[in-house]
Amino acid sequence: MRLDKYLKVTRIIKRRTVANDACDTEHVEVNGRRAKASYDVKENDVVRITFGEKTLTFRVLAVKEHVPKGDASSLYEIIDE
């Protein structure tokens, strides 16, 4: 699954276009490298997103196309906030 879609499905970022913009402006890293929106997310990837002065780091636990809103947080594990 593409990185921008994963961020939307997990509801870390509410809209896919916003997730795409975050990747394009180099605010997203996967496994220590800058990642484009088209990056193929895999289990155990470590994703780091910078929102202004805040940083969110999480590990991908599962990749699913459709998830109910209540189960979205089960797809990742927050490492550092």
NUKOL-423290 format. One record per residue: residue in one letter; x, y, z of N, C-alpha, C, O in turn. Coordinates in nm, 3 decimals. Layout:
! residues N
+------+---------+---------+---------+---------+---------+---------+---------+---------+---------+---------+---------+---------+
: type :   neast :  nnorth :     nup :  caeast : canorth :    caup :   ceast :  cnorth :     cup :   oeast :  onorth :     oup :
+------+---------+---------+---------+---------+---------+---------+---------+---------+---------+---------+---------+---------+
:    a :       X :       Y :       Z :       X :       Y :       Z :       X :       Y :       Z :       X :       Y :       Z :
...
+------+---------+---------+---------+---------+---------+---------+---------+---------+---------+---------+---------+---------+
END
This chain:
! residues 81
+------+---------+---------+---------+---------+---------+---------+---------+---------+---------+---------+---------+---------+
: type :   neast :  nnorth :     nup :  caeast : canorth :    caup :   ceast :  cnorth :     cup :   oeast :  onorth :     oup :
+------+---------+---------+---------+---------+---------+---------+---------+---------+---------+---------+---------+---------+
:    m :   0.085 :  -0.118 :   0.000 :   0.000 :   0.000 :   0.000 :   0.089 :   0.124 :   0.000 :   0.194 :   0.128 :   0.065 :
:    r :   0.046 :   0.224 :  -0.073 :   0.121 :   0.351 :  -0.078 :   0.122 :   0.418 :   0.059 :   0.028 :   0.405 :   0.138 :
:    l :   0.229 :   0.489 :   0.086 :   0.246 :   0.556 :   0.215 :   0.136 :   0.658 :   0.242 :   0.083 :   0.662 :   0.353 :
:    d :   0.100 :   0.739 :   0.143 :  -0.005 :   0.839 :   0.165 :  -0.139 :   0.774 :   0.198 :  -0.214 :   0.825 :   0.281 :
:    k :  -0.170 :   0.663 :   0.133 :  -0.295 :   0.594 :   0.161 :  -0.291 :   0.530 :   0.300 :  -0.391 :   0.532 :   0.372 :
:    y :  -0.177 :   0.475 :   0.339 :  -0.163 :   0.415 :   0.472 :  -0.186 :   0.519 :   0.581 :  -0.255 :   0.491 :   0.680 :
:    l :  -0.130 :   0.637 :   0.564 :  -0.148 :   0.743 :   0.663 :  -0.294 :   0.783 :   0.675 :  -0.340 :   0.819 :   0.784 :
:    k :  -0.367 :   0.777 :   0.565 :  -0.510 :   0.808 :   0.568 :  -0.590 :   0.695 :   0.631 :  -0.676 :   0.720 :   0.716 :
:    v :  -0.564 :   0.570 :   0.592 :  -0.637 :   0.455 :   0.645 :  -0.620 :   0.443 :   0.796 :  -0.715 :   0.409 :   0.867 :
:    t :  -0.500 :   0.472 :   0.845 :  -0.474 :   0.464 :   0.990 :  -0.524 :   0.589 :   1.064 :  -0.523 :   0.594 :   1.187 :
:    r :  -0.567 :   0.687 :   0.989 :  -0.619 :   0.813 :   1.042 :  -0.514 :   0.893 :   1.119 :  -0.547 :   0.972 :   1.207 :
:    i :  -0.386 :   0.872 :   1.085 :  -0.280 :   0.955 :   1.140 :  -0.289 :   1.093 :   1.075 :  -0.272 :   1.195 :   1.142 :
:    i :  -0.318 :   1.095 :   0.946 :  -0.347 :   1.218 :   0.873 :  -0.485 :   1.199 :   0.811 :  -0.511 :   1.097 :   0.748 :
:    k :  -0.573 :   1.297 :   0.828 :  -0.713 :   1.279 :   0.793 :  -0.744 :   1.270 :   0.643 :  -0.838 :   1.203 :   0.603 :
:    r :  -0.664 :   1.338 :   0.562 :  -0.691 :   1.337 :   0.418 :  -0.570 :   1.289 :   0.341 :  -0.456 :   1.319 :   0.377 :
:    r :  -0.595 :   1.214 :   0.234 :  -0.485 :   1.160 :   0.155 :  -0.406 :   1.270 :   0.086 :  -0.284 :   1.259 :   0.071 :
:    t :  -0.472 :   1.376 :   0.044 :  -0.400 :   1.486 :  -0.022 :  -0.306 :   1.555 :   0.076 :  -0.197 :   1.598 :   0.036 :
:    v :  -0.345 :   1.566 :   0.202 :  -0.259 :   1.625 :   0.303 :  -0.140 :   1.532 :   0.329 :  -0.027 :   1.578 :   0.346 :
:    a :  -0.165 :   1.402 :   0.333 :  -0.057 :   1.304 :   0.350 :   0.040 :   1.311 :   0.233 :   0.161 :   1.303 :   0.251 :
:    n :  -0.014 :   1.325 :   0.113 :   0.068 :   1.336 :  -0.007 :   0.155 :   1.461 :   0.000 :   0.274 :   1.456 :  -0.033 :
:    d :   0.098 :   1.573 :   0.042 :   0.173 :   1.698 :   0.055 :   0.283 :   1.685 :   0.161 :   0.394 :   1.736 :   0.142 :
:    a :   0.254 :   1.619 :   0.272 :   0.354 :   1.600 :   0.378 :   0.473 :   1.521 :   0.324 :   0.588 :   1.551 :   0.357 :
:    c :   0.446 :   1.421 :   0.242 :   0.555 :   1.342 :   0.182 :   0.634 :   1.427 :   0.082 :   0.757 :   1.421 :   0.078 :
:    d :   0.563 :   1.504 :   0.001 :   0.629 :   1.587 :  -0.101 :   0.717 :   1.695 :  -0.040 :   0.819 :   1.732 :  -0.099 :
:    t :   0.680 :   1.745 :   0.077 :   0.758 :   1.851 :   0.142 :   0.860 :   1.794 :   0.242 :   0.913 :   1.866 :   0.326 :
:    e :   0.886 :   1.664 :   0.230 :   0.989 :   1.594 :   0.308 :   0.968 :   1.601 :   0.459 :   1.063 :   1.619 :   0.535 :
:    h :   0.843 :   1.585 :   0.502 :   0.812 :   1.580 :   0.645 :   0.800 :   1.436 :   0.694 :   0.777 :   1.413 :   0.812 :
:    v :   0.814 :   1.340 :   0.603 :   0.794 :   1.199 :   0.637 :   0.920 :   1.119 :   0.606 :   0.976 :   1.130 :   0.497 :
:    e :   0.963 :   1.038 :   0.703 :   1.077 :   0.949 :   0.684 :   1.032 :   0.806 :   0.713 :   0.949 :   0.783 :   0.802 :
:    v :   1.086 :   0.711 :   0.639 :   1.060 :   0.570 :   0.666 :   1.196 :   0.503 :   0.681 :   1.280 :   0.509 :   0.591 :
:    n :   1.215 :   0.439 :   0.794 :   1.342 :   0.371 :   0.826 :   1.462 :   0.464 :   0.810 :   1.567 :   0.423 :   0.761 :
:    g :   1.445 :   0.590 :   0.852 :   1.555 :   0.686 :   0.851 :   1.580 :   0.757 :   0.719 :   1.673 :   0.837 :   0.709 :
:    r :   1.498 :   0.730 :   0.618 :   1.516 :   0.796 :   0.487 :   1.390 :   0.873 :   0.449 :   1.279 :   0.831 :   0.482 :
:    r :   1.408 :   0.985 :   0.380 :   1.293 :   1.061 :   0.331 :   1.212 :   0.971 :   0.239 :   1.268 :   0.898 :   0.157 :
:    a :   1.081 :   0.976 :   0.252 :   0.995 :   0.888 :   0.174 :   0.897 :   0.967 :   0.089 :   0.842 :   1.067 :   0.133 :
:    k :   0.877 :   0.920 :  -0.032 :   0.777 :   0.978 :  -0.120 :   0.642 :   0.912 :  -0.092 :   0.636 :   0.807 :  -0.029 :
:    a :   0.536 :   0.976 :  -0.139 :   0.401 :   0.924 :  -0.117 :   0.382 :   0.786 :  -0.180 :   0.297 :   0.709 :  -0.134 :
:    s :   0.458 :   0.755 :  -0.283 :   0.443 :   0.629 :  -0.353 :   0.519 :   0.514 :  -0.287 :   0.515 :   0.401 :  -0.337 :
:    y :   0.588 :   0.540 :  -0.176 :   0.662 :   0.435 :  -0.106 :   0.568 :   0.323 :  -0.066 :   0.458 :   0.349 :  -0.018 :
:    d :   0.609 :   0.198 :  -0.086 :   0.527 :   0.082 :  -0.054 :   0.550 :   0.042 :   0.092 :   0.655 :  -0.011 :   0.127 :
:    v :   0.451 :   0.069 :   0.177 :   0.461 :   0.043 :   0.320 :   0.458 :  -0.108 :   0.347 :   0.378 :  -0.181 :   0.289 :
:    k :   0.549 :  -0.152 :   0.436 :   0.557 :  -0.292 :   0.476 :   0.552 :  -0.302 :   0.627 :   0.579 :  -0.205 :   0.697 :
:    e :   0.516 :  -0.420 :   0.678 :   0.515 :  -0.441 :   0.822 :   0.655 :  -0.420 :   0.879 :   0.755 :  -0.451 :   0.813 :
:    n :   0.662 :  -0.367 :   0.998 :   0.785 :  -0.338 :   1.072 :   0.861 :  -0.216 :   1.021 :   0.971 :  -0.188 :   1.070 :
:    d :   0.807 :  -0.142 :   0.924 :   0.867 :  -0.015 :   0.885 :   0.851 :   0.083 :   1.002 :   0.750 :   0.081 :   1.072 :
:    v :   0.951 :   0.168 :   1.022 :   0.944 :   0.272 :   1.125 :   0.924 :   0.405 :   1.052 :   1.010 :   0.447 :   0.974 :
:    v :   0.813 :   0.470 :   1.078 :   0.776 :   0.594 :   1.010 :   0.787 :   0.710 :   1.108 :   0.743 :   0.700 :   1.223 :
:    r :   0.846 :   0.819 :   1.061 :   0.861 :   0.939 :   1.143 :   0.800 :   1.056 :   1.068 :   0.837 :   1.084 :   0.954 :
:    i :   0.705 :   1.125 :   1.131 :   0.638 :   1.239 :   1.069 :   0.663 :   1.362 :   1.155 :   0.650 :   1.357 :   1.277 :
:    t :   0.700 :   1.472 :   1.090 :   0.723 :   1.597 :   1.160 :   0.608 :   1.692 :   1.129 :   0.583 :   1.727 :   1.014 :
:    f :   0.538 :   1.735 :   1.234 :   0.430 :   1.832 :   1.225 :   0.479 :   1.959 :   1.294 :   0.464 :   1.972 :   1.415 :
:    g :   0.535 :   2.052 :   1.220 :   0.588 :   2.173 :   1.282 :   0.700 :   2.136 :   1.378 :   0.804 :   2.086 :   1.336 :
:    e :   0.679 :   2.162 :   1.508 :   0.781 :   2.128 :   1.607 :   0.757 :   1.992 :   1.670 :   0.842 :   1.943 :   1.745 :
:    k :   0.643 :   1.928 :   1.641 :   0.612 :   1.797 :   1.696 :   0.660 :   1.688 :   1.602 :   0.662 :   1.705 :   1.480 :
:    t :   0.699 :   1.576 :   1.660 :   0.740 :   1.461 :   1.581 :   0.668 :   1.337 :   1.632 :   0.658 :   1.315 :   1.753 :
:    l :   0.616 :   1.257 :   1.540 :   0.549 :   1.132 :   1.573 :   0.624 :   1.019 :   1.506 :   0.645 :   1.020 :   1.385 :
:    t :   0.666 :   0.920 :   1.585 :   0.736 :   0.804 :   1.533 :   0.653 :   0.680 :   1.567 :   0.613 :   0.661 :   1.682 :
:    f :   0.629 :   0.597 :   1.467 :   0.551 :   0.475 :   1.491 :   0.602 :   0.360 :   1.405 :   0.667 :   0.381 :   1.303 :
:    r :   0.570 :   0.237 :   1.449 :   0.606 :   0.116 :   1.377 :   0.479 :   0.059 :   1.312 :   0.374 :   0.053 :   1.376 :
:    v :   0.490 :   0.018 :   1.188 :   0.378 :  -0.041 :   1.116 :   0.360 :  -0.185 :   1.163 :   0.453 :  -0.266 :   1.152 :
:    l :   0.243 :  -0.217 :   1.216 :   0.214 :  -0.353 :   1.263 :   0.141 :  -0.435 :   1.158 :   0.161 :  -0.556 :   1.148 :
:    a :   0.056 :  -0.369 :   1.080 :  -0.022 :  -0.439 :   0.977 :  -0.058 :  -0.341 :   0.866 :  -0.064 :  -0.220 :   0.886 :
:    v :  -0.081 :  -0.396 :   0.748 :  -0.121 :  -0.316 :   0.633 :  -0.252 :  -0.374 :   0.581 :  -0.256 :  -0.486 :   0.531 :
:    k :  -0.361 :  -0.297 :   0.594 :  -0.494 :  -0.341 :   0.548 :  -0.557 :  -0.228 :   0.469 :  -0.539 :  -0.111 :   0.500 :
:    e :  -0.632 :  -0.266 :   0.365 :  -0.697 :  -0.168 :   0.278 :  -0.810 :  -0.092 :   0.348 :  -0.821 :   0.030 :   0.335 :
:    h :  -0.893 :  -0.164 :   0.422 :  -1.009 :  -0.103 :   0.487 :  -1.014 :  -0.146 :   0.633 :  -1.002 :  -0.264 :   0.665 :
:    v :  -1.031 :  -0.048 :   0.720 :  -1.035 :  -0.074 :   0.863 :  -1.142 :   0.016 :   0.925 :  -1.148 :   0.135 :   0.892 :
:    p :  -1.226 :  -0.038 :   1.014 :  -1.321 :   0.048 :   1.085 :  -1.247 :   0.152 :   1.168 :  -1.134 :   0.129 :   1.213 :
:    k :  -1.310 :   0.266 :   1.188 :  -1.247 :   0.376 :   1.259 :  -1.190 :   0.335 :   1.394 :  -1.081 :   0.378 :   1.431 :
:    g :  -1.262 :   0.254 :   1.468 :  -1.218 :   0.213 :   1.601 :  -1.097 :   0.122 :   1.600 :  -1.025 :   0.114 :   1.699 :
:    d :  -1.073 :   0.053 :   1.489 :  -0.961 :  -0.041 :   1.480 :  -0.838 :   0.017 :   1.411 :  -0.737 :  -0.052 :   1.398 :
:    a :  -0.845 :   0.141 :   1.368 :  -0.734 :   0.202 :   1.292 :  -0.606 :   0.205 :   1.372 :  -0.498 :   0.186 :   1.315 :
:    s :  -0.614 :   0.228 :   1.501 :  -0.492 :   0.237 :   1.583 :  -0.425 :   0.102 :   1.604 :  -0.311 :   0.098 :   1.652 :
:    s :  -0.491 :  -0.007 :   1.569 :  -0.429 :  -0.139 :   1.581 :  -0.330 :  -0.168 :   1.468 :  -0.259 :  -0.269 :   1.473 :
:    l :  -0.325 :  -0.081 :   1.368 :  -0.235 :  -0.102 :   1.254 :  -0.094 :  -0.050 :   1.281 :  -0.002 :  -0.079 :   1.204 :
:    y :  -0.075 :   0.026 :   1.388 :   0.056 :   0.081 :   1.418 :   0.079 :   0.089 :   1.569 :  -0.015 :   0.083 :   1.648 :
:    e :   0.206 :   0.103 :   1.605 :   0.245 :   0.116 :   1.745 :   0.329 :   0.242 :   1.759 :   0.432 :   0.256 :   1.693 :
:    i :   0.285 :   0.334 :   1.844 :   0.358 :   0.459 :   1.862 :   0.485 :   0.432 :   1.943 :   0.481 :   0.374 :   2.051 :
:    i :   0.597 :   0.475 :   1.889 :   0.726 :   0.458 :   1.953 :   0.762 :   0.583 :   2.032 :   0.803 :   0.574 :   2.148 :
:    d :   0.747 :   0.699 :   1.968 :   0.787 :   0.825 :   2.031 :   0.694 :   0.935 :   1.983 :   0.662 :   0.943 :   1.864 :
:    e :   0.651 :   1.019 :   2.074 :   0.560 :   1.128 :   2.039 :   0.620 :   1.261 :   2.069 :   0.557 :   1.364 :   2.046 :
+------+---------+---------+---------+---------+---------+---------+---------+---------+---------+---------+---------+---------+
END
